[in-house]
Amino acid sequence: MIKLFTRVFYVLCCLVIFHKSYSQSTTTTLPYLEGKVIDAQTGEPLRGADISVDFKKSGTSTDSLGMYRIYLPYGEYVVKIGHVGYNPYRTKVYIKANTTLNAQLNDVTKQLEEVIVSSAATKRDIQTPSLGVTVLSLKGIKKLPTMMGEVDVIRSLQTLPGVSSVGEGANGLNIRGSNVDQNLIFIDNTPIFNPTHMFGLFSVFASDAIRDLELYKGGVPSRFGGRTAAVLDIKMIEPNTEKFKMQGGIGLVSNRVMAEIPIIKEKLSILIAGRLSVNDFMFKWFAPTELKNIRANFMDVATKVFYRPNNKNTISFSNYLSQDFYRVDSLFSIENVVAKRTSFDYGHNNLAIHWNHYFSDKLNMMLSATSTLYKTKTYSPDTVNTIDLQSSIDYKNVHVSFDLQPRDSHKMNFGAMATRYYVKPGSLNDGVVSRVARVVLPDEQSIEAAVYADDEWTVSPKFTVQAGLRYVQYWRLGAGVVNQYDPSRMPSASSIIGKKVYGDGEVMASYGGLEPRLTMKYSLAENTTMKFGYNRMQQFFQLLSNNTTPLPTSRWKTADSFIKPQQSDFYSLGFFKTYHENVYEASLETYYRDVRNTLDFVSGANLQLNPTIETQLITGKSKAYGVELMVQKKKGEVSGWVSYTYARAFNQMVGDFPEVQAINGGDWFATNYDKPHTFNMMLNIQPTTHHSFSFTFAYNTGRPFSSPSGSYEIGGKRYPVFASRNNDRIRDYHRLDFSWTISNPSMVKKRWEGSWVFTVYNLYGRQNPYSVFFKSNKQALQAYELSVFAAPFISLTYNFKFL
């Protein structure tokens, strides 16, 4: 028995030894892949880095020296080397012998942000008292999916919390419960009065020429004024003074090019950027029969001359031109004449000169003179009923500003400015032969002057205060005539009892006052802060439009003896926190906005060429409040953000004669841009240096509209009765967009770089309603929805750079 057991044990041991020897022999006959993984910045070995082969079919990890070895059969493999907190490294290897593959991984905390909100925004949110301020990166904006391949600043802003529009194709921005005219939009310190092309489809800004953008939703510095809500400050790039650069793109909607041309090395250079849309011939090919006559094109041209004579002075001259042409059948009517075909022609011509002088490390000065000419023309060249309507705004401004830092705990900015507005509100058929009568409204002239000062005071390492004060004075100047109305009756043509005539340059009306600004920051921890902000702002120049979105023909109006300036008080409170060395950021902001002297209009108001415009207006007040939550991942292979906004915006219009003028019985009612719930998500994935994928998703509550409460019948046709304003809502809105950017790997190490951008807008073809309208039939009124983009829009753009 013992002998049998011994023999069995001996046989088992031999089998184990043979199996082990065979296994080792088999393994060692395979080639291996080995290497070392280190930190790209420090050179330190990375322990525990994961090495996966062919999507984790097999793998290993690095030891304490960053070394690894893995045995693989002959063949081609996809190898991924990754580590927590680092961007992964991917490559293809062909194993035909023992192979060495070393990798250097980049720490994501050392990278620049790839999404819209740049590193400057992180610093601003956490370390400074600025509140409600976002710095936008053009590099990030260009990664977002686009509509028809057009990189669009306005549409990109709408992905941020608190920023929206009344719908797709709408003109302008609604920021924290504001109307579009309550937001000041600057490009190189010159205002933009209409920021969109094609009635709101695209923004007027040529993205290649933009250096950065700052959006002030709250905490507006005292150097800005003239609006009651927000400021979008856009800066053009300074052309390179050392070497020639060129970039551009070819797309379905427009083609663009930009060149930076050094003239005198390190002293003088020129920037020229242009964007031109000439692709409206596609309407002939693809549009339905009823739309084949549409023509729509636009152009932008930006130029900038930069001169640095010495280290203490820089001088720049910039010019920004934009022009739109749009032609459509039967869209416009005036003086009871309906045009068979209407053309719209409008654009900006902006000029700016800046001189910066550096007195010392503690004091510098900026002196600027700017001009904007905005002109619109609407015409219908019928044979007898010709319509030719023109208007313009001529804006001039001079501004001197000083930055002073007497000590580390104080940063001061102070200055003065003066602005002149010269407005031609409308001229119809002036010098044109037509059956439609000639109408010319009197010109309007006004001056706005202001002095201001800001002081950022670091009281302690944890507590910082930024206090500002602005004093503004406004004068409406003659010549002009002011109607005098019977005080016991509502203003109308029949209640005029006299007229007062003012001479050229005589003051017709005057307003002014102080605008205090305050923000405070308290640091709860090194990466956690709480902030409080307060702004008072006044607006003397406003847009009169009773459309949901203003058309280019909408009328701008200066404050006068009937139209008082709008005044707002804005309160905000914010909580900000960053994680993992600013890779992640979370923010929570809440706000309340109170506005006086808000304008609305009587039902059926005639605003276009009305010489007694005050008879069409109702004065009231507005309020807006909301909560904004945003979480961002700013760096790494996967980056992006999610945000949720709860926001409400209401008007109360009672007027001076409530029994006649009150809207909705004098109760608060939702504005056209009141959308209680908004959710936005952006995701950017860059698995390799040559490919990146982006997704954006947007959801918001449908906006209000006025629904008829009944109808009446005349001659067998039913007509709606509107008893309340904005008493109903359109369906909720949601949309998913996709973008794929392919960089040319064969050109990336040469002076020429090319990339293709493939985008799908409205990926799943959601028919989002823009508005609801009603048509009558024999039985009742029938409601219909109008959608602007009711199907997926696919586009392909080629971008290039010559460096």
PyMOL commands that set and color helices and strands:
alter all, ss='L'
color gray80, all
select helices_A, chain A and resi 2-28+108-110+119-127+138-141+153-157+180-182+198-200+207-209+282-286+289-291+493-495+613-616+658-661+663-666
alter helices_A, ss='H'
color red, helices_A
select strands_A, chain A and resi 32-39+50-53+58-61+67-71+75-82+89-95+99-100+103-105+133-136+163-164+174-175+183-187+190-191+196-197+202-203+210-216+230-236+245-250+255-264+268-276+295-310+313-329+333-334+337-338+341-358+363-380+387-407+410-428+439-440+444-458+463-477+480-485+496-502+507-525+528-539+541-544+555-558+566-579+584-601+617-633+638-653+669-670+677-688+691-700+704-705+710-714+717-721+728-729+733-743+752-761+769-776+781-787+793-802
alter strands_A, ss='S'
color yellow, strands_A
deselect
rebuild
show_as cartoon
